[in-house]
Amino acid sequence: MFGEQRCVETGTFMEAAILVQCMFDNPDTNEEEVGVYFAHNYVDTDVAQSAGREIWGYPRKLAEIELSVKGDVVEGTVARHGITLLKASCILEDDGEWIDSGPNINFKVIPSVTGNGYDLAQITAGYLTYDIKCGKSGEVEFEIQNGPEDDFCSIEIEASMLGLYFDCDITVPPGRVVGEVKL
């Protein structure tokens, strides 16, 4: 995921992420629910990094993020420490259909100041809403490369996927704690 995020609270920032579809038990409904877990998340401002990490539990790291749209081609890159970690390119050929991937799921962990254990370990869910203005889709090509502080060895790419590009407004209502974790 690559995006330019215009946010009232934090200002405009660039964001990129590797998302993994997941299942979790929703304590409000006692039902199993589908969501997307943010396995890796990058932003380009200190405010977006700290707000996303400290409030929501996004595993945010600072990076240089570029996203360009030239005609029907969308390209995005993420670089840290002089290494291009993520690169994606999509030729937009068809109308895009929005796919509701469920809430954003994160693992919010705050280590104890004593150095022993954790003061907080929660699973959070953000039920964002999207006002879609327009969308396009096409085949996507992407590259993933490890960096000194970014290990993607556990990611196995099984097949190419469909690329989606949307112009939309995102509303972030208050989140929910959907689980406590004992560490």
NUMAR-466632 format. One record per residue: residue in three letters; x, z, y of N, C-alpha, C, O, CB in turn. Coordinates in steps of 0.02 Angstrom, whole numbers. Each point is the difference from the previous one (the first is absolute). Glycine has a CB too. Layout:
<rs>
<r 'ALA', <X, Z, Y>, <X, Z, Y>, <X, Z, Y>, <X, Z, Y>, <X, Z, Y>>
...
</rs>
This chain:
<rs>
<r 'MET', <43, 0, -58>, <-43, 0, 58>, <45, 0, 61>, <46, 40, 6>, <-140, 21, -67>>
<r 'PHE', <79, -106, 107>, <33, -2, 65>, <-55, 1, 52>, <-51, -32, -8>, <152, -32, -36>>
<r 'GLY', <-90, 100, 99>, <-51, 0, 52>, <25, 25, 67>, <45, 42, 4>, <-128, -26, -93>>
<r 'GLU', <51, -42, 141>, <10, 27, 67>, <-59, 47, 10>, <-58, -22, 0>, <121, -82, 45>>
<r 'GLN', <-49, 168, -35>, <-52, 51, 6>, <-5, 21, 73>, <46, 28, 29>, <-26, 12, -148>>
<r 'ARG', <-79, -53, 147>, <-12, 22, 69>, <-38, 66, -5>, <-57, 2, -22>, <54, -121, 69>>
<r 'CYS', <35, 173, -26>, <-28, 66, -10>, <-4, 37, 67>, <49, 2, 37>, <-2, 2, -154>>
<r 'VAL', <-105, 24, 132>, <-10, 36, 62>, <47, 61, 4>, <30, 13, 52>, <-151, -51, -49>>
<r 'GLU', <127, 75, -58>, <39, 62, 0>, <75, -11, 0>, <37, 36, 33>, <-131, 18, -92>>
<r 'THR', <118, -103, 21>, <73, -8, -8>, <28, -61, 36>, <61, -8, 2>, <-73, 64, -111>>
<r 'GLY', <-30, -98, 137>, <23, -62, 30>, <8, -53, -54>, <-6, 14, -59>, <65, 50, 151>>
<r 'THR', <-47, -126, -71>, <8, -55, -47>, <65, 7, -39>, <52, 15, 29>, <-120, -90, 46>>
<r 'PHE', <64, 64, -141>, <60, 2, -42>, <-8, -51, -56>, <-55, -21, -17>, <75, 143, 44>>
<r 'MET', <37, -141, -56>, <1, -44, -57>, <3, 44, -63>, <31, 53, 0>, <26, -147, 66>>
<r 'GLU', <-90, 70, -119>, <-2, 38, -62>, <7, -48, -59>, <-25, -57, 3>, <-48, 147, 50>>
<r 'ALA', <106, -68, -105>, <5, -37, -62>, <-3, 50, -57>, <22, 57, 7>, <47, -151, 47>>
<r 'ALA', <-95, 73, -111>, <-6, 47, -56>, <-4, -37, -66>, <-19, -59, -4>, <-39, 140, 79>>
<r 'ILE', <77, -46, -128>, <-13, -21, -68>, <-55, 46, -25>, <9, 61, -5>, <111, -105, -16>>
<r 'LEU', <-177, 14, 4>, <-59, 38, -22>, <-10, -9, -74>, <12, -54, -27>, <-64, 42, 140>>
<r 'VAL', <30, 65, -146>, <-13, -2, -71>, <-72, 24, -12>, <-20, 53, 24>, <143, -32, -52>>
<r 'GLN', <-161, -62, -8>, <-69, 21, -15>, <3, 62, -45>, <40, 3, -46>, <-82, -122, 57>>
<r 'CYS', <-2, 167, 3>, <0, 63, -38>, <-71, 24, -12>, <-48, -25, 29>, <160, 55, 19>>
<r 'MET', <-118, 18, -92>, <-63, 34, -14>, <10, 74, 17>, <53, 28, -12>, <-85, -112, -80>>
<r 'PHE', <-20, 116, 120>, <3, 71, 14>, <-69, 30, -9>, <-51, -35, 4>, <147, 19, 76>>
<r 'ASP', <-98, 81, -91>, <-63, 36, -7>, <-23, 22, 69>, <33, 40, 32>, <-3, -2, -149>>
<r 'ASN', <-87, -64, 139>, <-27, 17, 65>, <-39, 66, -7>, <-51, 2, -34>, <45, -124, 70>>
<r 'PRO', <30, 176, -3>, <-34, 65, -8>, <-69, 2, 32>, <-41, 42, -18>, <153, 11, 16>>
<r 'ASP', <-126, -99, 50>, <-66, -1, 32>, <-53, -28, -46>, <-58, 20, 3>, <114, -33, 107>>
<r 'THR', <-37, -34, -153>, <-49, -33, -44>, <10, 16, -74>, <-43, -17, -41>, <38, -74, 125>>
<r 'ASN', <61, 125, -100>, <19, 13, -70>, <4, -64, -41>, <-12, 0, -60>, <-43, 112, 69>>
<r 'GLU', <72, -166, 24>, <6, -66, -32>, <72, -24, 8>, <35, 18, 48>, <-157, -45, -26>>
<r 'GLU', <143, -14, -69>, <65, -33, 6>, <-8, -58, 49>, <-50, -37, -3>, <85, 70, -115>>
<r 'GLU', <13, -41, 164>, <-6, -50, 52>, <65, -41, 4>, <54, 25, -16>, <-134, 50, 80>>
<r 'VAL', <74, -137, -42>, <58, -44, 10>, <24, 6, 72>, <-40, 3, 46>, <-2, -83, -136>>
<r 'GLY', <107, 81, 98>, <30, 1, 67>, <66, -37, -2>, <18, -30, -50>, <-74, 139, 77>>
<r 'VAL', <93, -106, 29>, <67, -29, 2>, <49, 54, 22>, <-8, 32, 52>, <-38, -147, -25>>
<r 'TYR', <97, 124, -68>, <53, 49, 12>, <56, -34, 39>, <22, -54, -19>, <-52, 120, -86>>
<r 'PHE', <53, -36, 157>, <55, -26, 40>, <65, 22, -32>, <26, 55, 14>, <-96, -53, 92>>
<r 'ALA', <98, -45, -148>, <62, 16, -35>, <60, -2, 48>, <45, 42, -5>, <-93, -89, -101>>
<r 'HIS', <49, -1, 151>, <52, -7, 50>, <-34, -20, 65>, <-43, -44, 0>, <133, 12, -86>>
<r 'ASN', <-70, 63, 142>, <-34, -14, 64>, <52, 2, 56>, <39, 47, 6>, <-148, 3, -49>>
<r 'TYR', <108, -102, 84>, <49, -7, 55>, <-37, -12, 65>, <-50, -34, 2>, <136, -11, -81>>
<r 'VAL', <-60, 74, 133>, <-25, -10, 68>, <60, -7, 47>, <56, 15, -19>, <-163, 51, -6>>
<r 'ASP', <93, -88, 86>, <55, -12, 47>, <2, 47, 60>, <38, -13, 47>, <-42, -104, -84>>
<r 'THR', <-37, 171, 37>, <4, 49, 55>, <1, 71, -28>, <-28, 14, -53>, <-33, -94, 129>>
<r 'ASP', <95, 124, -40>, <4, 70, -19>, <-69, 33, -3>, <-14, 39, -45>, <128, -33, 96>>
<r 'VAL', <-156, -21, -2>, <-66, 31, 4>, <-42, -20, -60>, <-33, 42, -31>, <39, -41, 157>>
<r 'ALA', <-6, -66, -144>, <-39, -22, -58>, <28, 30, -65>, <-38, 17, -45>, <12, -125, 105>>
<r 'GLN', <92, 115, -63>, <30, 30, -59>, <-22, 73, -9>, <-25, 19, -53>, <124, -95, 66>>
<r 'SER', <-91, 116, 39>, <-15, 71, -7>, <-75, 13, -7>, <-21, 42, -39>, <123, -16, 105>>
<r 'ALA', <-144, -62, -28>, <-72, 11, -5>, <-25, -19, -69>, <-39, 37, -31>, <26, -58, 154>>
<r 'GLY', <34, -36, -148>, <-23, -22, -66>, <25, 45, -56>, <-37, 14, -47>, <35, -130, 90>>
<r 'ARG', <64, 138, -37>, <29, 42, -53>, <-27, 71, 3>, <-22, 27, -51>, <125, -97, 54>>
<r 'GLU', <-102, 100, 56>, <-19, 71, 5>, <-75, 12, -5>, <-21, 51, -28>, <122, -35, 99>>
<r 'ILE', <-141, -61, -44>, <-73, 10, -3>, <-29, -26, -65>, <-38, 35, -33>, <34, -44, 158>>
<r 'TRP', <22, -52, -144>, <-32, -34, -56>, <39, 3, -65>, <-30, -6, -54>, <-22, -67, 137>>
<r 'GLY', <118, 81, -79>, <40, -1, -61>, <28, -68, -18>, <27, -8, -55>, <-95, 102, 16>>
<r 'TYR', <63, -143, 83>, <30, -65, -14>, <76, 9, -5>, <29, 36, 41>, <-123, -98, 20>>
<r 'PRO', <126, 31, -110>, <73, 9, -9>, <39, -45, 48>, <40, -42, -22>, <-58, 71, -98>>
<r 'ARG', <8, -21, 185>, <26, -46, 49>, <74, 9, 14>, <27, 55, 3>, <-139, -56, 47>>
<r 'LYS', <145, -57, -42>, <70, -4, 20>, <4, -50, 58>, <-40, -47, 3>, <82, 75, -121>>
<r 'LEU', <6, -17, 162>, <10, -47, 55>, <35, -62, -26>, <44, 3, -42>, <-38, 92, 124>>
<r 'ALA', <-27, -153, -55>, <30, -63, -20>, <-12, -52, 55>, <-40, 10, 46>, <21, 17, -168>>
<r 'GLU', <56, -81, 117>, <-12, -57, 44>, <-50, -45, -37>, <14, -24, -55>, <104, 31, 108>>
<r 'ILE', <-174, -19, -21>, <-54, -39, -32>, <-17, -59, 45>, <-10, 6, 60>, <-36, 98, -117>>
<r 'GLU', <42, -162, 25>, <-20, -60, 36>, <-58, -32, -36>, <-2, -2, -61>, <119, -16, 104>>
<r 'LEU', <-164, -7, -4>, <-58, -36, -26>, <-12, -58, 47>, <-9, 9, 60>, <-42, 96, -113>>
<r 'SER', <50, -166, 26>, <-11, -58, 42>, <-53, -45, -31>, <-5, -6, -61>, <124, 12, 104>>
<r 'VAL', <-157, -37, 0>, <-50, -49, -20>, <15, -64, 38>, <-5, -3, 61>, <-84, 92, -86>>
<r 'LYS', <109, -141, -12>, <15, -65, 30>, <-43, -52, -36>, <13, -18, -57>, <106, 52, 87>>
<r 'GLY', <-171, -56, 5>, <-47, -47, -32>, <-34, 35, -58>, <-33, 51, 9>, <104, -149, 24>>
<r 'ASP', <-64, 69, -93>, <-31, 29, -59>, <48, 41, -43>, <-14, 14, -58>, <-65, -110, 59>>
<r 'VAL', <137, 114, 27>, <50, 38, -38>, <8, 69, 30>, <13, 8, 60>, <46, -115, -91>>
<r 'VAL', <-67, 158, -11>, <11, 70, 19>, <62, 24, -36>, <6, -9, -61>, <-130, 30, 81>>
<r 'GLU', <171, 9, 17>, <60, 28, -30>, <11, 71, 24>, <-12, 15, 58>, <63, -130, -66>>
<r 'GLY', <-29, 157, -38>, <15, 70, 18>, <65, 22, -33>, <15, -21, -56>, <-138, 45, 68>>
<r 'THR', <160, 18, 24>, <62, 29, -28>, <6, 73, 19>, <-25, 22, 51>, <81, -134, -46>>
<r 'VAL', <-23, 150, -49>, <18, 69, 13>, <74, 7, -13>, <25, -18, -53>, <-141, 61, 20>>
<r 'ALA', <152, -16, 82>, <72, 11, -7>, <18, 71, 19>, <-27, 29, 47>, <49, -151, -22>>
<r 'ARG', <25, 151, -63>, <27, 67, 14>, <75, -2, -16>, <21, -29, -50>, <-132, 87, 23>>
<r 'HIS', <150, -28, 71>, <72, 4, -10>, <31, -69, -11>, <46, -7, -40>, <-61, 122, -8>>
<r 'GLY', <-11, -165, 83>, <27, -68, -4>, <-18, -39, -62>, <25, -55, -11>, <66, 98, 77>>
<r 'ILE', <-136, -16, -107>, <-21, -34, -62>, <-74, -17, 4>, <-41, 42, 17>, <129, 21, -84>>
<r 'THR', <-104, -126, 53>, <-71, -20, -3>, <-28, 24, -67>, <17, -26, -53>, <3, -76, 128>>
<r 'LEU', <-64, 152, -71>, <-29, 30, -60>, <-60, -39, -26>, <-5, -13, -60>, <43, 124, 101>>
<r 'LEU', <-81, -131, 4>, <-62, -35, -19>, <-6, -63, 41>, <14, -1, 60>, <-70, 110, -91>>
<r 'LYS', <35, -162, -2>, <-11, -63, 34>, <-60, -34, -33>, <-2, -5, -61>, <125, -7, 93>>
<r 'ALA', <-171, -10, 9>, <-59, -34, -27>, <-16, -60, 44>, <10, 1, 61>, <-55, 107, -108>>
<r 'SER', <21, -160, 15>, <-20, -61, 35>, <-64, -26, -33>, <-5, -2, -61>, <126, -26, 91>>
<r 'CYS', <-169, 8, 12>, <-64, -24, -26>, <-22, -60, 41>, <0, 1, 61>, <-32, 115, -99>>
<r 'ILE', <13, -169, 3>, <-29, -59, 32>, <-76, 8, -5>, <-28, 0, -55>, <129, -75, 26>>
<r 'LEU', <-133, 82, 86>, <-72, 13, 3>, <-38, -65, -9>, <2, -43, 44>, <17, 142, 31>>
<r 'GLU', <-53, -106, -131>, <-34, -63, -17>, <-76, 6, -4>, <-36, -49, 10>, <138, 17, -70>>
<r 'ASP', <-127, 92, 46>, <-72, 10, -11>, <-26, 57, 43>, <38, 40, 27>, <-26, -84, -144>>
<r 'ASP', <-79, 48, 122>, <-30, 58, 32>, <15, 61, -43>, <-2, -4, -61>, <-90, -67, 113>>
<r 'GLY', <106, 126, -20>, <16, 62, -35>, <-62, 42, -10>, <-41, 6, 46>, <156, -8, 0>>
<r 'GLU', <-122, 30, -104>, <-57, 45, -14>, <27, 71, -4>, <46, 14, -39>, <-110, -105, -22>>
<r 'TRP', <35, 136, 100>, <23, 69, 2>, <-10, 33, -68>, <-54, -7, -30>, <27, 13, 153>>
<r 'ILE', <77, 28, -146>, <-4, 37, -63>, <5, 74, 16>, <51, 23, 25>, <2, -119, -91>>
<r 'ASP', <-106, 133, 52>, <1, 72, 13>, <42, 34, -54>, <-21, 3, -58>, <-93, -7, 114>>
<r 'SER', <171, 29, -37>, <46, 30, -48>, <-10, 75, -6>, <38, 34, -36>, <43, -123, 61>>
<r 'GLY', <-131, 117, 8>, <-13, 71, -3>, <41, 38, 51>, <33, -30, 42>, <-59, 18, -163>>
<r 'PRO', <25, 78, 118>, <35, 41, 49>, <76, -3, -8>, <26, -15, -54>, <-125, 90, 58>>
<r 'ASN', <134, -59, 50>, <73, 8, -2>, <15, 68, -29>, <-24, 51, 25>, <41, -127, 76>>
<r 'ILE', <23, 77, -154>, <16, 62, -36>, <74, 16, 13>, <43, -43, -6>, <-131, 21, -83>>
<r 'ASN', <102, 85, 106>, <68, 21, 13>, <13, 69, -31>, <-46, 38, -13>, <47, -104, 119>>
<r 'PHE', <62, 79, -118>, <23, 64, -26>, <36, 36, 56>, <57, -16, 15>, <-47, -29, -135>>
<r 'LYS', <-43, 93, 151>, <26, 36, 58>, <36, 62, -24>, <-31, 45, -28>, <-61, -89, 103>>
<r 'VAL', <158, 46, -64>, <40, 56, -24>, <41, 28, 57>, <34, -37, 36>, <-28, -13, -151>>
<r 'ILE', <-9, 117, 124>, <42, 33, 50>, <41, 53, -36>, <-28, 50, -24>, <-57, -71, 118>>
<r 'PRO', <151, 11, -97>, <43, 49, -33>, <0, 66, 39>, <-10, 1, 61>, <82, -94, -106>>
<r 'SER', <-61, 148, 9>, <3, 66, 32>, <64, 8, 40>, <53, -25, -19>, <-122, 72, -74>>
<r 'VAL', <63, -13, 148>, <58, 15, 43>, <51, 43, -38>, <59, 1, 18>, <-132, -9, 84>>
<r 'THR', <51, 44, -153>, <45, 44, -38>, <45, -40, -47>, <50, 26, -26>, <-135, 64, 33>>
<r 'GLY', <68, -153, -18>, <38, -41, -47>, <-25, 6, -71>, <25, -33, -45>, <73, 47, 118>>
<r 'ASN', <-148, 29, -83>, <-30, 10, -67>, <-72, -25, 0>, <-43, 29, 33>, <118, 70, -53>>
<r 'GLY', <-87, -151, -17>, <-69, -25, -7>, <-26, -36, 60>, <37, -26, 42>, <-56, 119, -118>>
<r 'TYR', <-48, -95, 80>, <-34, -39, 51>, <-54, 42, 33>, <-34, 39, -34>, <59, -145, -29>>
<r 'ASP', <-33, 98, 128>, <-53, 34, 36>, <-66, -37, -8>, <-54, 29, 6>, <138, 15, 76>>
<r 'LEU', <-79, -110, -94>, <-60, -41, -6>, <14, -58, -47>, <52, -32, 6>, <-89, 65, 110>>
<r 'ALA', <-9, -47, -161>, <5, -59, -44>, <-72, -22, -14>, <-35, 29, -42>, <146, 9, -11>>
<r 'GLN', <-132, -90, 89>, <-69, -24, -5>, <-3, -75, -12>, <47, -36, 17>, <-83, 129, 59>>
<r 'ILE', <-18, -115, -104>, <-16, -71, -3>, <-54, -11, 53>, <-53, 31, -1>, <83, -42, -125>>
<r 'THR', <-15, -35, 172>, <-46, -14, 55>, <-31, -69, -9>, <28, -44, -31>, <39, 117, 108>>
<r 'ALA', <-126, -81, -48>, <-35, -64, -1>, <-24, -17, 70>, <-31, 41, 34>, <-5, -23, -154>>
<r 'GLY', <51, -79, 141>, <-23, -25, 64>, <-49, -57, -12>, <19, -53, -25>, <89, 86, 81>>
<r 'TYR', <-171, -22, -38>, <-52, -50, -10>, <-7, -42, 63>, <-47, 10, 40>, <-15, 66, -122>>
<r 'LEU', <108, -123, 92>, <0, -42, 59>, <-57, -50, -3>, <-22, -20, -54>, <147, 34, 64>>
<r 'THR', <-149, -34, 49>, <-50, -53, 3>, <30, -59, 37>, <43, 8, 44>, <-139, 76, -46>>
<r 'TYR', <74, -144, -15>, <29, -61, 25>, <-55, -44, 30>, <-50, -15, -33>, <143, 22, -52>>
<r 'ASP', <-82, -29, 147>, <-44, -48, 33>, <37, -67, -1>, <43, -12, 42>, <-100, 102, 33>>
<r 'ILE', <40, -133, -123>, <36, -62, -11>, <-24, -53, 50>, <-59, -14, 6>, <73, 42, -128>>
<r 'LYS', <35, -56, 159>, <-16, -54, 47>, <8, -68, -33>, <-42, -44, 9>, <78, 118, 87>>
<r 'CYS', <19, -82, -133>, <11, -63, -36>, <54, 12, -53>, <40, 47, 6>, <-73, -117, 95>>
<r 'GLY', <34, 28, -151>, <49, 8, -53>, <18, -67, -32>, <-40, -46, -2>, <-4, 160, -20>>
<r 'LYS', <105, -117, -2>, <26, -59, -34>, <37, 23, -63>, <20, 58, -5>, <-10, -124, 115>>
<r 'SER', <-1, 20, -157>, <37, 18, -61>, <42, -59, -23>, <-9, -56, 22>, <-82, 136, -54>>
<r 'GLY', <137, -65, -13>, <43, -50, -29>, <50, 31, -48>, <1, 61, -9>, <-14, -131, 112>>
<r 'GLU', <52, 29, -134>, <50, 26, -46>, <56, 34, 39>, <20, -23, 54>, <-48, -67, -138>>
<r 'VAL', <52, 144, 56>, <52, 38, 34>, <64, 1, -43>, <-3, 1, -61>, <-85, 70, 118>>
<r 'GLU', <144, -72, -22>, <64, 10, -33>, <31, 62, 31>, <-4, 10, 61>, <20, -136, -83>>
<r 'PHE', <16, 167, -19>, <31, 60, 27>, <64, 17, -37>, <11, -19, -57>, <-124, 61, 91>>
<r 'GLU', <155, -5, 2>, <63, 23, -27>, <7, 75, 15>, <-20, 23, 53>, <74, -137, -39>>
<r 'ILE', <-26, 150, -62>, <12, 71, 7>, <74, 13, -17>, <24, -24, -52>, <-145, 54, 23>>
<r 'GLN', <155, 7, 72>, <71, 15, -12>, <13, 74, 15>, <-23, 26, 51>, <56, -145, -22>>
<r 'ASN', <3, 153, -73>, <17, 70, 11>, <47, 7, 59>, <37, -46, 18>, <-51, 68, -140>>
<r 'GLY', <10, 37, 153>, <46, 19, 53>, <30, 67, -17>, <-19, 30, -50>, <-46, -95, 136>>
<r 'PRO', <111, 91, -45>, <33, 64, -16>, <-48, 59, -3>, <13, 49, -35>, <87, -94, 90>>
<r 'GLU', <-157, 42, -20>, <-49, 54, 0>, <-69, -24, -22>, <-50, 33, 12>, <115, 23, 79>>
<r 'ASP', <-67, -114, -123>, <-63, -30, -20>, <8, -31, -69>, <30, -54, -8>, <-62, 32, 129>>
<r 'ASP', <4, 56, -171>, <8, -22, -69>, <-66, -27, -26>, <-49, 37, -7>, <140, 48, -12>>
<r 'PHE', <-92, -149, 4>, <-60, -32, -26>, <7, -17, -74>, <-38, -41, -26>, <17, -5, 139>>
<r 'CYS', <68, 78, -148>, <13, -17, -71>, <-61, 10, -44>, <-7, -34, -51>, <125, 67, 69>>
<r 'SER', <-162, 13, -1>, <-59, 13, -42>, <-55, -52, 10>, <-50, 1, -36>, <78, 120, 39>>
<r 'ILE', <-20, -167, 45>, <-50, -51, 13>, <14, -61, -43>, <54, -29, 3>, <-70, 71, 116>>
<r 'GLU', <-33, -60, -159>, <6, -59, -42>, <-50, -52, 24>, <-61, 12, -2>, <101, 57, -97>>
<r 'ILE', <-15, -126, 120>, <-44, -53, 23>, <-21, -41, -60>, <42, -33, -32>, <13, 30, 146>>
<r 'GLU', <-119, 4, -130>, <-25, -35, -59>, <-23, -71, 16>, <8, -45, -42>, <-42, 154, -4>>
<r 'ALA', <7, -120, 106>, <-24, -66, 18>, <-8, -3, 76>, <-5, 51, 34>, <-55, -63, -145>>
<r 'SER', <60, -49, 136>, <-13, -10, 71>, <-73, 16, 14>, <-42, -4, -45>, <132, -85, 53>>
<r 'MET', <-105, 108, 53>, <-68, 18, 16>, <-25, -42, 59>, <37, -41, 27>, <-18, 157, -71>>
<r 'LEU', <-80, -105, 62>, <-31, -34, 56>, <19, 36, 65>, <-3, 62, 3>, <-92, -102, -76>>
<r 'GLY', <114, 3, 123>, <14, 30, 65>, <-62, -2, 43>, <-37, -49, 0>, <157, 15, -7>>
<r 'LEU', <-133, 88, 43>, <-58, 4, 44>, <23, 18, 70>, <45, 41, 9>, <-119, -7, -105>>
<r 'TYR', <44, -66, 146>, <16, 13, 70>, <-66, 13, 36>, <-46, -41, -4>, <152, -31, 1>>
<r 'PHE', <-111, 129, 38>, <-61, 17, 35>, <14, 23, 70>, <49, 35, 14>, <-101, -5, -122>>
<r 'ASP', <8, -51, 153>, <-3, 29, 67>, <-58, 48, -3>, <-57, -21, -9>, <107, -83, 69>>
<r 'CYS', <-36, 168, -52>, <-53, 49, -6>, <15, 62, 40>, <57, 13, 19>, <-83, -57, -133>>
<r 'ASP', <-26, 82, 128>, <7, 66, 31>, <-8, 51, -56>, <-45, -5, -41>, <0, -35, 154>>
<r 'ILE', <90, 90, -113>, <-2, 52, -51>, <-19, 66, 33>, <29, 19, 52>, <59, -79, -121>>
<r 'THR', <-136, 95, 40>, <-18, 67, 24>, <24, 50, -53>, <-13, -8, -59>, <-89, -36, 123>>
<r 'VAL', <136, 95, -40>, <27, 52, -44>, <-38, 65, 13>, <18, 37, 46>, <98, -92, -49>>
<r 'PRO', <-168, 69, -37>, <-36, 63, 9>, <41, 58, -29>, <51, -12, -32>, <-162, -49, 27>>
<r 'PRO', <90, 123, 17>, <37, 56, -31>, <7, -11, -75>, <-46, -24, -33>, <3, 101, 123>>
<r 'GLY', <100, -58, -116>, <14, -8, -71>, <-27, 57, -41>, <-32, 46, 26>, <133, -110, 3>>
<r 'ARG', <-88, 61, -95>, <-23, 51, -46>, <57, 21, -45>, <43, -41, -17>, <-160, -5, 20>>
<r 'VAL', <118, 109, -21>, <45, 23, -53>, <-38, -8, -65>, <-54, 30, -8>, <116, 54, 85>>
<r 'VAL', <-35, -124, -123>, <-36, -13, -63>, <34, 33, -59>, <-23, -6, -56>, <-15, -102, 103>>
<r 'GLY', <93, 144, -34>, <32, 35, -54>, <57, 44, 24>, <35, -16, 48>, <-67, -77, -122>>
<r 'GLU', <42, 148, 40>, <56, 45, 11>, <48, -9, -58>, <-23, -6, -58>, <-47, 90, 124>>
<r 'VAL', <134, -85, -53>, <50, -12, -53>, <44, 62, -5>, <25, 25, 50>, <-27, -150, -30>>
<r 'LYS', <12, 149, -81>, <45, 56, -12>, <69, -27, -18>, <8, -35, -50>, <-103, 108, 11>>
<r 'LEU', <145, -58, 80>, <68, -24, -12>, <45, 59, -17>, <59, -10, -12>, <-76, -87, 89>>
</rs>
